[in-house]
Amino acid sequence: MRAGIAGYGLAGRVFHAPLLKGCGYEVASILTSNPERIAQAKSDFPQAQVFTDLDSFLDSDLDLAVIASSNIAHLPQTRAALERQIPTVVDKPMGRTVAEVKEMIELSEKKKTLLTTFFNRRWDSDSLTIKKFLATGEIGRPFRFDGRFERFRPERNLASWRENLSPEEGGGLLLDLQSHLISTALDYFGPAQLVSASVRSIRGGADDDVTVVLRHESGVDSYLAASAVSGAPGPRVRLLGSKGALVINELDPQEDALRAGEIPIGGAWSTPMTNTAEIHKGGEVLPVDSVSGNYAAFYTLVKAAIETGAPAPVSLADALRVAEIIEEARAISVR
């Protein structure tokens, strides 16, 4: 299956390219106009065609288009791919606004062409471990979830568009990491309404400290925090239940493995991608087995969706709901 990657920065080169390769896709075409990234693309995939023009890229006989470019380019590139009826994966966030996401969805439905978005954090070890313990009932009835992406980078990177551009241009943590937090919370606990939001810029660039609170119909409240200026990062996840709490402090090693050039050959990692998980019951702390993470599962499911009509790995309803919550959070932010 011939795949093309539009954009060859962090998302395209570090995440999508090795996952596609590991799942048996041919990375046949790459779109980038950056000279350094052109050189990287030619080195990484000598057999691939490297384009600087979107139309030429999309007309290179692709079975799948992966839109991994900056957020401002997601809509026009996705629109062009769907007009050609090329199945399309869009890196998160699918669009900068609800209107953009709706336009993509309506076009995919009109063209009867697969469209999905890359909420890969649903296949983190912590995500799969949470689902495991929700199924076993070991911590009782869940009622509160804390999900965090917190870092301490007091000086913003002036070369990073994510840290400096306005929301209208696609910058900020609300569109970036917070979209993962909202997506996973909806995946764990089902439909939710936004209760409150704080969207702040501490360092003077794009929003870099964002907290969102969701109330799920299932009875769980999700407290979701994304921050680049947290001097004391909290646990990656903490799920409180009536009989105990599941605590996972760190991300699994998948991103580090991808950055190091490792590839999940055959759609699976050769070593477990787990992190340390514990059940807390007051002063009693019990280590428990975590589930190995696997981002490659996303592209295995994409292939099945294209070939057999199976469901996409992330539904368009979920993509739209995430966009709606993000837009509402910005509107009601207390800051």
C-alpha positions in Angstrom: 0.0 0.0 0.0 1.6 3.3 -1.2 1.5 6.0 1.5 2.4 9.7 1.1 3.4 11.9 4.0 2.8 15.7 3.7 5.2 17.4 6.1 8.4 15.9 7.3 9.1 17.6 10.7 8.5 16.0 14.1 5.1 14.4 13.3 6.0 13.2 9.8 9.5 12.0 10.3 9.5 10.7 13.9 6.0 9.4 14.3 4.2 8.6 11.0 7.1 7.5 8.8 8.4 4.7 11.0 4.9 3.5 12.0 3.9 3.3 8.4 7.1 1.4 7.5 6.7 -0.9 10.5 3.1 -1.7 9.4 4.2 -2.7 5.9 3.2 0.4 4.0 5.5 1.7 1.2 6.4 5.3 2.0 6.3 6.3 -1.6 6.0 10.1 -1.6 7.0 12.9 0.8 5.9 16.5 0.6 8.2 19.2 2.1 9.8 22.4 0.9 12.3 22.7 3.7 15.9 22.0 2.3 17.0 20.2 5.5 13.9 18.0 5.6 14.2 17.2 1.8 17.7 15.9 2.6 16.4 13.9 5.5 13.6 12.4 3.5 15.9 11.3 0.7 18.3 9.8 3.2 15.5 8.0 5.1 13.6 6.8 2.1 15.9 6.7 -1.0 13.2 5.1 -3.1 10.5 7.7 -2.3 9.7 10.6 -4.5 10.1 14.0 -2.7 7.9 16.8 -3.8 7.6 20.5 -3.0 4.3 20.8 -4.8 1.0 19.5 -3.2 -0.7 18.6 -6.5 2.2 16.6 -7.8 2.5 14.9 -4.4 -1.2 13.9 -4.4 -1.1 12.8 -8.0 1.7 10.2 -7.3 -0.6 7.2 -7.2 -1.2 7.1 -3.4 -3.4 4.6 -1.5 -3.1 6.8 1.7 -2.3 10.4 2.3 -0.9 11.3 5.8 -1.3 15.0 6.6 1.5 15.7 9.1 2.2 19.4 8.3 1.6 22.4 10.4 -1.9 22.9 11.7 -2.6 25.8 9.3 -2.1 23.5 6.3 -4.4 20.6 7.5 -7.6 21.9 5.9 -6.3 22.8 2.4 -4.2 19.6 2.2 -6.9 17.3 3.5 -9.4 18.9 1.1 -7.2 18.3 -1.9 -6.6 14.7 -0.9 -10.3 14.0 -0.3 -11.2 15.6 -3.6 -9.0 13.0 -5.2 -10.7 10.3 -3.1 -7.5 9.4 -1.4 -8.0 7.8 2.1 -6.6 10.4 4.5 -5.1 10.4 8.0 -4.7 13.9 9.6 -2.3 14.5 12.5 -3.9 15.9 15.6 -5.7 18.3 15.8 -7.7 17.5 12.8 -8.5 21.2 12.3 -8.0 24.5 14.1 -11.7 25.1 14.5 -15.0 23.2 14.5 -15.8 24.7 11.1 -12.6 23.2 9.6 -13.3 19.8 11.0 -16.9 19.8 9.8 -15.8 20.8 6.3 -13.4 17.8 6.2 -16.0 15.4 7.5 -18.7 16.6 5.1 -16.2 16.2 2.2 -15.2 12.7 3.3 -18.8 11.7 3.4 -19.6 13.3 0.0 -16.6 11.6 -1.6 -17.2 8.3 0.3 -13.5 8.3 1.3 -11.9 7.3 4.6 -10.9 10.1 6.9 -9.5 9.8 10.4 -7.2 11.6 12.8 -4.0 10.5 14.6 -5.0 10.4 18.3 -2.1 8.0 18.9 -2.1 8.5 22.7 -5.1 6.1 22.8 -2.4 3.4 22.3 -0.1 4.6 25.0 0.6 2.0 27.7 -1.2 4.1 30.3 -4.3 4.3 28.1 -4.5 0.6 27.5 -3.8 -0.1 31.2 -6.6 2.2 32.3 -9.0 0.3 30.0 -7.8 -2.9 31.5 -8.5 -1.8 35.0 -11.8 -0.3 34.1 -12.8 -3.7 32.7 -11.6 -5.6 35.8 -13.3 -3.4 38.3 -10.4 -3.7 40.7 -10.5 -0.1 41.8 -14.3 -0.1 42.1 -16.5 2.6 40.5 -14.3 5.3 38.8 -15.3 8.8 39.7 -12.3 11.1 39.0 -9.6 11.1 36.4 -6.4 13.3 36.3 -4.6 13.3 33.0 -1.5 15.4 32.5 1.1 16.4 30.0 3.3 18.6 32.1 6.9 19.8 31.4 9.2 22.5 32.7 10.5 24.7 29.9 10.5 28.2 31.3 12.0 29.7 28.2 9.9 29.1 25.0 11.6 27.9 21.8 11.4 30.9 19.5 11.9 28.5 16.5 8.8 26.5 17.3 5.6 27.5 15.6 3.6 25.6 18.2 5.0 27.8 21.0 4.7 31.1 19.2 1.8 31.2 16.7 -1.7 32.4 17.6 -4.6 30.0 17.9 -5.8 31.2 14.5 -2.5 30.1 13.0 -2.6 26.8 14.9 -0.3 27.4 17.8 -0.7 26.6 21.5 -1.1 23.7 23.9 -4.9 23.7 23.7 -4.8 22.6 20.1 -1.7 20.4 20.7 -1.4 18.2 23.8 -4.8 19.1 25.3 -6.4 17.5 22.2 -4.8 14.2 23.2 -6.0 14.5 26.8 -9.6 15.3 25.7 -9.5 12.4 23.1 -8.4 9.8 25.6 -10.8 10.9 28.3 -13.7 10.6 25.9 -12.4 7.2 24.9 -12.1 5.9 28.5 -15.3 7.3 30.0 -17.7 8.3 27.1 -19.6 11.5 26.3 -18.9 14.5 28.3 -19.7 18.2 28.7 -17.2 20.9 29.4 -17.4 22.3 33.0 -14.6 24.8 33.1 -11.4 25.8 31.3 -8.3 28.0 31.9 -6.2 28.8 28.8 -3.2 30.9 29.7 0.1 32.1 28.2 2.7 32.3 30.9 5.8 32.8 28.7 4.3 35.4 26.4 3.8 33.3 23.2 1.1 30.8 22.4 -1.0 29.3 25.2 1.3 27.2 27.4 -0.7 26.3 30.5 -4.2 24.9 29.9 -6.6 23.1 32.2 -9.9 21.6 31.2 -12.5 19.9 33.3 -15.0 17.5 31.8 -18.1 15.9 33.3 -18.9 12.5 31.7 -22.3 11.0 31.5 -20.8 7.9 33.1 -20.3 9.8 36.3 -16.5 10.4 36.0 -15.0 13.9 36.1 -11.9 14.4 34.1 -9.3 17.1 35.1 -7.0 17.5 32.2 -3.8 19.6 32.4 -1.3 20.5 29.7 1.6 22.8 30.7 5.1 23.8 29.5 5.8 25.7 32.7 5.1 23.1 35.5 8.1 23.1 37.8 6.7 20.1 39.6 4.9 17.8 37.1 2.3 15.6 38.5 1.6 11.9 37.7 0.9 11.2 34.0 -2.4 9.7 35.0 -4.3 9.1 38.3 -7.7 7.3 38.2 -9.7 7.4 41.4 -12.2 4.7 42.1 -14.4 3.8 45.1 -12.0 0.9 46.0 -8.6 2.5 45.2 -6.6 4.5 42.7 -4.6 3.6 39.6 -1.4 5.8 39.4 1.0 5.9 36.5 3.8 8.5 36.8 5.5 8.5 33.4 4.9 8.0 29.7 5.8 4.7 28.1 9.0 4.6 26.0 7.4 4.6 22.6 8.2 8.2 21.7 11.8 7.8 22.9 12.1 4.6 20.8 10.8 6.4 17.7 13.1 9.3 18.2 16.0 6.8 18.5 15.1 5.4 15.1 13.4 2.2 16.3 10.6 0.7 14.2 7.7 -1.6 15.2 8.4 -4.2 12.6 5.3 -6.2 11.6 3.1 -3.7 13.5 4.5 -4.6 16.9 7.5 -3.6 19.1 10.2 -6.2 19.7 10.4 -5.1 23.4 7.5 -4.3 25.8 6.5 -0.6 25.8 5.3 -0.5 29.4 5.5 1.9 32.3 5.3 1.4 36.0 1.7 1.2 37.2 0.5 1.0 40.8 -2.8 0.5 42.7 -3.0 2.8 45.7 -5.3 2.0 48.7 -4.4 4.7 51.2 -1.0 3.7 52.6 -1.0 0.4 50.7 0.8 0.6 47.3 0.6 -2.5 45.0 2.6 -2.7 41.8 0.5 -4.1 38.9 1.2 -5.2 35.4 0.7 -2.5 32.7 -0.3 -3.2 29.1 2.3 -2.7 26.5 1.7 0.4 24.3 1.6 0.2 20.5 1.1 3.2 18.3 1.4 0.9 15.2 -2.0 -0.5 16.0 -3.4 2.8 14.6 -2.0 2.1 11.1 -2.9 -1.6 11.3 -6.5 -0.5 11.8 -6.2 2.1 9.0 -5.1 -0.6 6.6 -8.1 -2.8 7.6 -10.5 0.1 7.1 -9.2 0.8 3.6 -9.1 -2.9 2.6 -12.2 -4.3 4.2 -14.3 -1.3 5.2 -13.7 -1.9 8.9 -14.2 1.1 11.3 -11.5 3.7 11.3 -9.3 3.7 14.4 -10.7 7.1 15.5 -14.2 8.0 14.6 -15.2 11.3 12.9 -17.7 11.8 15.7 -14.8 11.7 18.3 -12.7 14.1 16.1 -15.6 16.6 15.9 -16.4 16.4 19.7 -12.7 17.1 20.6 -12.8 20.1 18.3 -16.1 21.3 19.9 -14.7 21.0 23.4 -11.5 22.9 22.4 -13.4 25.7 20.8 -15.8 26.0 23.8 -12.8 25.9 26.2 -11.2 28.8 24.5 -14.5 30.7 24.6 -15.2 30.2 28.3 -11.6 30.3 29.6 -11.4 32.2 32.9 -8.3 33.9 31.7 
